Amino acid sequence: MSTPAQHKIGSGFGADTTADEVLRGIDLTGKLAIVTGGYSGIGLETTRALVKAGAEVVVPARRTATAREALADLDGVEVDELDLGDLESVRGFAERFLASGRTVDILIDSAGIMACPETRVGPGWEAQFATNHLGHFALVNRLWPALAEGGARVVSVSSRGHHLSPVRWDDVQWREGYDKWQAYGQAKTANALFALHLDKLGRDSGVRAFSLHPGGIMTPLQRHLAKEEMVERGWIDEQGNPLNPSGFKTPEQGAATQVWAAISPQLDSLGGLYLEDCDIAEPAPEDGAWAGVKSWATDPEQAARLWELSAELTGVNAFAK
């Protein structure tokens, strides 16, 4: 079942729009944003654009030294330690932030891993589901007081990769027959469903949530893929150069949709939607074309079911009665 409002609004932006263009004329002075993964790839471009518009940005990072080096030329950026695959690390970051007494205006869950070899974290969880979804689930729930006070927008970075798999309710942790791409697809579906249900739970507190496909971008996200596999997929040539027919965006263009989701006044009365190319995405076509959003990623019943499962697994639920 698709969300009724899951249709384009004619934002005036598109696939070639950059994050700076989205922010043109917008002053974020006095606003605080948290951007996971905000020191690499499209996360780094997101941080740069938000800072340029006047925001203070907190970048939680597993590799803090690398993050500080990448962000050294930016003022108004704070780096703190966070490993999304470690729930104790998530708790520690959230407690330190809450102790600072600050509120959050924008939270962009941009960090993630893609198509990694079978890896287990925590109590044996599949790493892509754990890092891309469960870590962010726990982070948002632990930061809830600061998010609610700030009337924040929460942006969950999904991917068109969600087309590869719905949530596999009978084997969420891939105990049998691991497939790196389908596991990635399940994690990206989870990102979309998370935003859908968070928006339902949070809107009375002024918190709205969105998910999105940023586009195809050559970034360190591809670190687990062999060159031969990317050549076979038509992403790069034999010399490692991106191929234009693949439709890859620049990092500046790839950051645009998540920035638009975080700040656009065009979305002020909306929430729970899946976005792409700086607009609301259309439902995926029935012919299976690689476009739009699949119905399994916009299903409120599956979103509620995933929320309960995630709360059970992480032991965190800001909305528990």
N, C-alpha and C positions, 0 to 999 in steps of 0.2 A: 504494500500500500504506500503510495507516494504522498508526501506532504502536499496539501492543496496549493500552497504558495510556491512550490518548486518550479518556478518559471522565470525566465529572464525579465528584468525590469528596464533594460536599455540604459545602463549606467553611464554610457558615454565613453567608457574605457574598453580595452580589449586585450588580446593575447600579447600585443607588443608594448603595452603600457608598462612603465617602470614604477618602482616604489616611490621615487621622488616625484613623479608626475601625479600619483595618487594623492600625495601630501601637499601639493602646490596650493598655497593660500591657507593652509591649516596650521595653527599654532598650538603646539602641545606643551608649551611652558607650564610647569606645575603638575604635569601628569607623570605618573610612574608606570613603567611597563616592565614585565618580566618576560624574557625571551629564552626559552630553553634551546640549546644548540645555537645560541646567538653569536657564536664566534667562528662559524664555518659555513660555507655554502650560502644558501639563501637566508639562513639565520643571521649571518654576518651582515648581509646587505640590508636585512630588516633592521638590525640594530643601528647601522649607519644612518638609515633613512629616518628612524624615529628620533635619534639624537639630533640630526640636522634640523628637525622640526621643533626641537626644544624639549623633548622628553628626557627624563632621567630613566636609564635602563639598567636593570639588574640582569646579569647573565649567569645563570647557574651552569656549572661546567664540571664534567668528570675530569678533564685535564686542565686544571686551573692555570698552570704555567703557560700552556699553549694558548689558552684563552686570553690571558693578559698580554701575551706577545701580539696576538692578532688584533687586539683592541687598543693597543698602546697609543695610537694616534687619535683616539676619540676621548673627548671630555664628557663627563656626566655618565660614565659607565662604571658599574660595580660588578666585580666577579666574586662568586662564592661557589663552594664545592657542592656538587650534586651528581650522584650516580643513579640514574633512573631504574637500573636493574637491581638496586639495593634499597629495600624499603626503609631500613634504618638511616641510610643517607638521605632519603626523601624526608623522613621525619626531622632529621637534624637541620636540614636547610630550612624547612618550614618553621621550625621553632625559633631559629635565629632570626628569620625575617619577621615573624610575628612579634618577637621581643623588641624589635626596633620601633614598633608602634606606628608603622607606616601603613597606608592603604594602597590597594592596587587598582589602577584604572584599566590596564590592559595586561592580559596574560596570553602569550602565544606559545603553544606547545609545538615547537618546531623541530626538536631533536628527534632522531630516529635512526634505525638501522634497516638495511634492505638486503634480502636474499642471502643471508649469511648461512654458512654451514650449520648443521644442527648443533645448537648450543643450549645449555641449561643454566639458568640463574636461580638464585634464591632457593626455594624448596623444590627445585627440579622443573621450574616453569620454562616453557619454550621462550627463547630470548626475544624474538620479535614481538610476540604478544605481550610479554612482560615489560619490555623496555618502551615500546611505542605506545602501548595502551595502559597497562596496569600501573606503571610508574607515574604517568601523567594523571591517571585517575586518583591515585593516592595524593599526589601533589596538590591538585585542585581541592580535594576534600580537606586536606590539612590547612590549606591557605584560605579556606572559606570565610573566616571572620574578616580578613582583609579585603577579600573580593566583594563581599556583601556590603561592607562599609563604603567601598569605592564605587559601587554600582558598575562593576567591571564588565568588559567584554572579554570572553574567553574564546580563543581561536584554536581549534584542534586541526592540525595539519594532516589531512588524510592524503589520498592519491587516487588517480584513476586505476591504480593497482587494485583497488577494492573490487573491481570487476572479476578478479581472479578467484575470489572465494567469499562466500558468506561466513558467518560464524559457524564453526563446526561443533555444534552443541554436544555431539557424542564423543568428541576427542579434541577439546579446545587446546590442550597442551601437546598435541601431535605425538602421542606415545607410540603410534604405529604409522609407518609409511610416510615419514617426513618428506615434504616437498618444499624447498626453500621459497619458491614463488607463490605457492598457494598459502603458505604460512604468512608471507608478507601481505597477501591479499586479505587474509582474515584480520590481521592487525590493523590494516587500513580501513576495513569495514568497521572494526571496533572503534576507531577514531571518530568516524561519522556518527555512529550510534551513540557514543558517549556525548557528543555535543548536542544531539537531539534531545536526550533525556535531561542533561544538565540544564538546558534552556527551559524545559518544562518545570523543573524543580526550582530554578533560580530566578525566574522572571518576576515573581512577586517581591523579590528583594532588589530588583533593578539590574540583575545580572543576566546578560544575554550571551548565547553561545552559537558559534558557527563552525562548520568544518569546510574543507576545501581541497581541491586539486591544484597545486601550484603550477603544474606544467612539467614537461620533461626538461631537466637541467643537468648538465654534466658538473657534478660536484663530488666531494669526498663520499657522498652516499653510495657511490658505486665501488667502494673500496673492496668489497667482497667478490666482485665479478672479475673473472679472468678476461684479459684483452680479447682472446679468441671468441668468448661468448658475446662480447659487445660488438665485435666485427660481424659475427653471424646474425645478430639481431639488427644489423644495419645502423647501429648507433655511431660507430666510428669507422674510419678507414684503417688500412694496415699500419699506417704511421701513427695511429692514435688520435687523429683529428676528428672532431664531431662532424657528422654529415648533415648538411642542411635539410635534405628531404625527410630526416627523422623528426623535424619540427621542434628541435631543442630551443629553449629560451636561454637568454643570458641570465646570470644570477640576479641582476637588477630587475629583469622582467619576472623572474620566478618568485621574487619576494613581493611583488605587487599585490597579488590577490590576498595574501595574509595580512598585509598592511591595510588594504581596503576593508577587509573584514573587521579589522581592529578599530578603525577610526571613521569610516564613512558615515556621514549623516543620512545617506540614502537607506541605511539599514536600521535607523533608529527605532522603528516600530516593529522590527522583524527579529526572528531568531530561529534557531534549530535547523537552519537550512544548509545545504551543501552548495558551495560556490566554485566557479572556475572562470578564468580569464576576466577577473574583476567584475563579475556579474553572478547572478543566481544561475545555477546549472539547470538544464532541462532534464527530465527523466530520460534514462537510457532508452534508445530505440528498441523496439521488439525484435528487430532483425539481428540483434547481438552486436551491433557496431560498437567500436571502442570509443564511446562518447557519452557524456552525461553521467547521471547517477543511477545506480541500480536500485530497484525497489527494496532489496534486502538491507540497504544502507539507510533507508528513510522510513523504516517500519517501527512505529512507536512501541509495539508489543515486544519486538526483539530488543529495542533500546532499553526498555524497562527490565527485561530479563537479564541483559548484559550488566546493567547497573547492579542488580542484586548479586549476580555471580561475582562481579569485581569487588563489591563490598565484602562478600564472604571470604574471598581469597586474600584481600589486603588487610582486612580487619579495620577498615576505615570507611565511615559513612557520615558525612556532616549532616545528613537529613534523616538519620535514624530517629524514630520516635521513642 
